[in-house]
């Protein structure tokens, strides 16, 4: 994934941030770490890009946890919509093949 160098700020909806942690046990800081993985992969998310362009990013945290992150860009910020463990065999193989 080519992360734009001028996009370095993250934004969370407080409701989504809390729901994401309760459901997937991924903190906001941990989800943000995955964006700095040099081997991260990015994919379009056309199914959920009706009102805004959403993307899927797969990356590893500092502790090696592989995450599946859905995000969009708003006003120069990365707005994380959801983050969870990379647990589907197909998703994991895409990341592993690229690294």
N, C-alpha and C positions, 0 to 999 in steps of 0.2 A: 504494500500500500504506500502510496506517496502522500504522506501527511504534509500539508502545506506548512511551511516554516512559520508563517505569520499567524497561524492558528495554534495558540498555546494555552488558551484559557478554556476551562470546562464549565459547563452549566448543568445543573440538575433541577428538575422539578421536585420539590420536597416530598410530595406524595409518592412519586415514582421511586425516589431514593430510598425511602423507608420501606415501601412495598418490595422493592428489589432485594433489600437486605433480608427482610423477613422470609421471602419466598426462596431466594437462591443463596443466601448467606455470602453475598459479594458486597463489600463496602465500596463506597464511592472512590476512595483512594486506590483500592485494589483494581477497580475497573479502569481507572485512568492510567495505571501502570502499564496495562496491556498495549496502550497506544505507543509506547516507547520501545516495544520489542522490535529489534531490528529484523526479525523474520515474520512479522505480522502479515496477515493477508486481508485484503479488502474485496468485498463483493457487492454488487448492486442488490437492492431489495425492492424490486419493482412491484411486488405484491402489496407492500405497505407504503408505497410512494405516491399516494393519490393527492394529498394536499401539500406535501413537501417531499423532497428527495431524501430518502433514508438509505443508509448503507449498513452492511454487516462487516464487522471487523473481528478477526480471530487472532488473538495474541496471547503471549505468556506474561505472567506477572514476575516480579523479582524473585518470588519463591517457586517459580516454575508451574504455577497453576494456569492451565489453558482456559481462556475465557472466550465466549461467544458474545459479542457486544453489538447492539443495534444503536445507531446514532444518526443524528442529522447535524447540519451546521446552521446556526442562526446568528446573524450579526457578528460574524467573525469568531464565534465560540462553538466548541463542540458540545452539543447537548446530548447526553447519554440517555437513551430511552429505556434500555434494558441491558443487563449483564448477567450471565449465568455460566456455569461450567460447560465446557465443550464436552458433551457426553454422547453425542450420536456418532456411531462408527464412521459414517460418511463425512461428517464435519471434521472429525479427528484426522482421517486419512488425507483430506485436502491440505491441512496444515502440515502434517508430517511429510507429505510428498514435496512440499515447497521448501522445507528446511534441510 
